[in-house]
Amino acid sequence: MAQSVRRRRWHIRLAGSIAVLRARHLETLKPGRYRFGIRANELSLAVTGTTGRVTFSEVSGSETFLYFDAPFGSAVIQVEGVHSVTLGDDIAVAINPDRF
């Protein structure tokens, strides 16, 4: 998931209205637009968080890949276990800024 972001003071604002706390390793970045990537296994399902609509679900052995559209763009989350998710379902996703 590569997204353009703007850094402002203590947080990073993703494209759209999503903001996450700025990770310690990004403190020296100057204000501006950046492009970050995060691996599918670094995202996690959450009770609350950024929401997205599932567009495709793929079970691969003991893992499930959920493709979804969110305010910041399209992304994929990889979760352990077999999860039954219906296309069009809304899911909440946690984004860990330490993994940018």
N, C-alpha and C positions, 0 to 999 in steps of 0.2 A: 504494500500500500504506500505509494508515494504521493505526498500531498504538499502543496505550497502552504507555508505558514508564515505568520508574522509574530515576532517576539516582542512582547511589551512587558517591561518590568519583571514581574514574577511568574508570568504564565506564557504559554504558547497558544495562539489562536489558530486553529485549523481553518481551512476553507469552510465557509458556513458559519454557524454560531457556536461551535464547539471550542472550549478552552480547557487546557490541561496545565497542571503545575509544571513549571520549567524544571527539568532535571538538573542536578548539580553539575554534570559534565557539560552542560550547555550554557553555563553561566557567563562564559566569556564571549558568547556570540553578540555581535553588534546588532542593533535593530535593523530589520530588513526582511526580505522574503527569502525563505529557504525551502528546500524540498527534502523531506525525510522519508525513510522507508521503515516499515515494521513487518516482521514475519508473522504469518498466520498463527503460529503457535504461541506468539507473544500476546495476542489478544485473548480475552477470556469472557465467558458469558457472565452476566451480572444480574442482580435484582433490579438495580437502577444504573443508569449510565447513558451513554450515547445509544440511541435507538436506530435500528435499521430494519428494512423489510427483506425477508429471505427471498432470493430469486432462484436459488438452486441448492440442493442438499445432496451430498455424496458420502456414502459410508465406504470406508476403505479399511478393511480389517477391523481393528479395535479403535479406530478414530473416525470422527465425522467432520467433514469440511462443509461449512455453511457459507454460501456466497450471499452477500447482502448489499443493498443500497442504503447509504446513510447520508446525512446532510453534507458530509465532507467528500462524498464520492462512493464508488464501489469498492468493496473489500472482501476478504476471505478470512474466516476464523477457523482454526483447527482445534477441535476439542476431543479429549480422550473419551472413549466409550461410544456406544451406538446411541444416537439421539434421533427420536422421531419428531421431525419438524415439518410442518406443512408449508408449501410455497405460499408466500403472501403473509406469513406470520411475522409479527414484529418481535425482534429480540433486543435485549439490552446488552451492550458490550462495554467492557472496561478496557481503557487504554492506559497502559503503564508508560509514562514518559521516560522512565529510566531505560527503556528498551529502544528509544529512537536512535 
